[in-house]
Amino acid sequence: MARNPLQSGWTWLCLLAIVVVQGCATYGADVQDVLKDVRRGDWNASEASLKKTLSDSGDDRLLYFLELGVIKHLQGDYVGSNRLLGNAERIAENLETSSLTGEFFELLSNPRQGSYAGTTHEKLYLNYFKALNYIAIAQKETRRDERLNALEGARVEIRRMNIRLNSLNDEEGDYDERREDKEKTSYKVFNIFNKLNGNIDTDDFRFRDDALSHYLAGVTFEMNGELDNARISYRKSAEAYEGGYAKQFRLDTVMIEQAWFDTVRVMRRAGGYESEWPRLAKQKLSKAKRDELASWDGKAQLLVIEHKGLAPELKEMSLELWANPTLRAFQMQPYVGFEDRDALAWFYLLYADKGIYKALTSFLDGQHLPEFYNPFTKTILLGPAWNVAQELGLDQAVGASLRITVPYYSVPEVMGDSTLTVSASNGQNAVQPSRMIKAASPAQLGIQERMVNANDDVHQALTRSAVKLLTAQAFGLTDKKGEGSSLLALAGKLATQLTEASETRSWLLLPNDIRIRRVALEPGEYQLQLASNLAPGQMSQEQTSKQLEADKIVIWQVRSLPDQKR
């Protein structure tokens, strides 16, 4: 029996309507109550809000365990935090290969309707937080065996991080390989033409290594007396910071010297490097830092790790797409007005036609006068593929206007300085107040990872809309010219656009940036205070007391948040 096209069409439209009812709000908007409670420092309320908002078995289950894992970390429940983050790790591994059914459903709806699998840097920071949890557990343990077990747990997480980083180096190349590529004549010629076309080289933004992870590995090895392993890890950290990591993520360059200082310091302490460490010290350290080396002998060490602010939220930008038969291309531009400067800046930087390429397409499109130039247009030339688009009826289905969406980041908040003050039990400052060193930027890491994937975002959005339009044609909601005499045809195209949404999920309880400060002190009890400038006019202050022992490392972890009231 023949299928009734109208009945089939209504079935397809109902499927889209169900998806629309499920909602296309951004993930950041969904978890605002969670973020507000975290900013207030109300960890219990944030846990309750999160459990109301996210499910441990739904499409956002990875984020459920990641976000709740951080909340438990903030509560001081390090064992519970690691249990949750372990669940997250297993989910991420299982989701690395998506099912065909899930991919098809996403094409008929949007990425928010599929399971979130996490980004490269989120999977790395999952192990980073687990390592910090184990270190915190070790510092609380009075029993030697339990303390060593916790430190071993930290080293296991560090090894997992190193495996991820080694895999990343194999895929993307390390900083030295990137620098060598730039020296090749072929790259220089390609870059000239790339600039003429107005394109940016996103290869500079790729995540290649994580210098702070190597540094933390050095700390865990040193805490356990494994000085040679500590030396190797500190050196990897120093080479990564110096090789390009500090520049890429706009970190404090003093962190380069800090990593080299710790490399030389453990070489000097371990012995066997009597001829090597002085030479390395002369090459990498200032005279002041060389003179400081001896002052660390037999001292207690304090390492402060500050997780500052919150990761920026991914937002969604709507783009208008239309077919241009003259150019045999599709073109698009933002729907946003000029008041949304962040969205326009993102579009212009990553998508807009620029340079000689822009001049050519504008001329061919009849916009040969400068006053008609639109700096916010993206042209996707199809060439021979235009004939395929015509055969499918895609050019007519898109017509004069179709909405697609892509994710983007607003300009992140600029965090101010943080200052550590250490006072002895008699109230005197043990060391001069010292500025915290910006050692990592998860916020910028996420932004650059998104920039690298920007073209894929557009291609996926185009594919989603094309599949939905062509499916509508197949069910008789529209003809191959995108037209129809019934209200159903209009509803079909409208439903196609209403279901369009981009991937805006990300791990929002990651810090904006990470800062450290390491000092040597005489054994004893100390009062510590960290004053942190956050958003303009906002400051967070934390304080605690620590008992320090000779040749031991004590770590103080601090989370500084805007609007935090305690």
Secondary structure, 3 states (H helix, E strand, C coil): CCCCHHHHHHHHHHHHHHHHHHCCCCHHHHCHHHHHHHHCCCHHHHHHHHHHHCCCCCCCHHHHHHHHHHHHHHHCCHHHHHHHHHHHHHHHHHCCCCCHHHHHHHHHCCHHHCCCCCCHHHHHHHHHHHHHHHHHHHHHCCCHHHHHHHHHHHHHHHHHHHHHHHHHHHHHCCHHHHHHHHHCHHHHHHHHHHHHCCCCCHHHHCCCCCHHHHHHHHHHHHHCCCHHHHHHHHHHHHHHHHHHHHHHCCCCCHHHHHHHHHHHHHHHHHCCCCCHHHHHHHHHCCHHHHHHHHHHCCCEEEEEEEEECCCCCEEEEEEEEEEECCCCEEEEEECCCCCCHHHHHHHHHHCCCCHHHHHHHHHHCCCCCHHHCCCCCEEEECCCHHHHHHHHCHHHHHCCCEEEEEEEECCCCCCCCEEEEEEECCCCECCCCEECEEEECHHHHHHHHHHHCHHHHHHHHHHHHHHHHHHHHHCCCCCCCCCCCCHHHHHHHHHHHHCCCCCCCCCCCCCCEEEEEEEEECCEEEEEEEEEECCCCCEEEEEEEEEECCCCEEEEEEEECCCCCC
